[in-house]
Every structure is written in C-alpha cells, then in structure tokens.
C-alpha cells in the first residue's frame, strides 16, 4: 500500500510555503498537516468552531457517547475517559455524571498560523483544526477564538512573524539564517530518484488530491536535489510526510522530499543539482519504502512529471 488516505487529509504544503516563499529567515510556522501528501480538493473558507463551551460536569442523556460529547464540546475523548476512569468499551449510563476537562482558549493575533499555534502550545495540529472545525485553506482571522486541544508535547517559543501584533508576548526563538537560493543550473529539474510511480499527481478518490508524485524505492536509496537551491526546512513535525526536506530554488520554485529514512542536510545549507540530500525510507503514513516528491511554483503545486525528463 503506497499511501494512507484519511478524511483529515487536508493540511497540505499550501500554507507552509507562505514563509518559505517570502524570503524571511524565521521559523517555518505556516506548516500544518495530518496527512499532507494529499489534501482536500475543495478550498472553501474555513468554518469556525461551532462547539459549545464545556461545563465542568454534565449528566449523560439518552444516546450520549464519549466521542459524541467530545465532539460537541471540542474536547479530546481520551481526556474524558481518563478524567472519569472509564474503561473499554466506555459505555455510559443515562443520568451518570461526567467530569469534563476545562478547555483552554486562544485569541488569534496578526501573523498567527495553525503550525505556529500548535508549536507554541505543544498541541497536535490535526486536533487543533478538528476542535475548531477549520478546513482548507486553513487561514486564520484576527480575533478568532480557538479551543486548544490537550498538550501532547513540549511547548516551543515561536518567533513572531513580521507585522505580528505588539500585544503578543511570544519570545523569539533562535533560528538558522536561510540564504537566498543560488541560481538554477539551467538544465531544468532532474529526477530525485528513479523508480516506479506509485501514485501520480492529481485528484484521488474521496475528494482528495495528490500534490506530488510517490516513487517506489529501495530502502536507503539516494535522494538527490532536483536542482540547485537552499534548504529551508528539515524536520518530521508533519506526521504524514515523515522526515521531510524542502528546498527553495530561484524563480519562486520549491521542491519537497518526504518519507526519508535519513536526512543528510541542514536548514540553511546550499545544495547543488544532483547532490544527495537524504535516503529513501517509509517514515510517515506509508507502508512501503518510497519518496513523496513535490514541485511548487509559488504556492501552486504542479505536476512534477511535466517538468522532469521523460522516464
């Protein structure tokens, strides 16, 4: 199986490229994904949270379930289960009193992004979007009241982006300066890896869309830069991609390389066309070794095969 599709396959590289393409050297805090190789083909304006503020306690009514209560109040069902000492299969009795976790909230300020907020509060990005009913293209509006899901990892200080409201008290985090990309090689884009294309660019079942191509590989096979550029992101925050590298090229191009077993470059480093930047793997939500490869012009994903030499 080359890819796993989910209903939450929405937060792709669209938003995250905003910072990369701006030329700013700050943290890439516009990422957001649950299964990012695929996104919803719709681009409707995000629907804001329609959840009700959770009381401290509720009485179970006919038809109530742990999951249904969690959805109603924008809470994590695991917290409800833990707080009330429930055990599988988590059956509820009518009239039973349930304690509910106190939901944390946050007011969006200028410059905020889903990824930045998730890092700052140590929460899962998919849970954050789900709790607030935020859908593609995952933009936030100043003044939005967001419900914060339970913290899943250590909070990280995020450097405020240019123009962020002065009322924000975020402390700048130390970042590696990213130099402008070097000139393109002039020979077009090269295949980062030769192999069978497991999944092509374009629409998929269930209203999803592959923003790149997935190429079969032997584990440990060399992944090469498609052209000269600057490494603007190296990390594994996006669970769907596993180990991911983004390379910024001159002319507003960005290439992406996901599911790597090994990363051989650092953020801020300049690479040449054909240079090995990583090794093929199966990190992220895949079950066989492969490379997820994307080419983007600006924020627009394009079919890589139209820009690569004929196989």
PyMOL commands that set and color helices and strands:
alter all, ss='L'
color gray80, all
select helices_A, chain A and resi 17-22+66-73+77-83+114-121+125-131+205-207+304-306
alter helices_A, ss='H'
color red, helices_A
select strands_A, chain A and resi 38-40+57-59+97-99+104-107+145-148+197-199+202-204+208-210+213-216+222-224+229-235+243-249+253-263+270-271+276-280+290-297+300-302
alter strands_A, ss='S'
color yellow, strands_A
deselect
rebuild
show_as cartoon
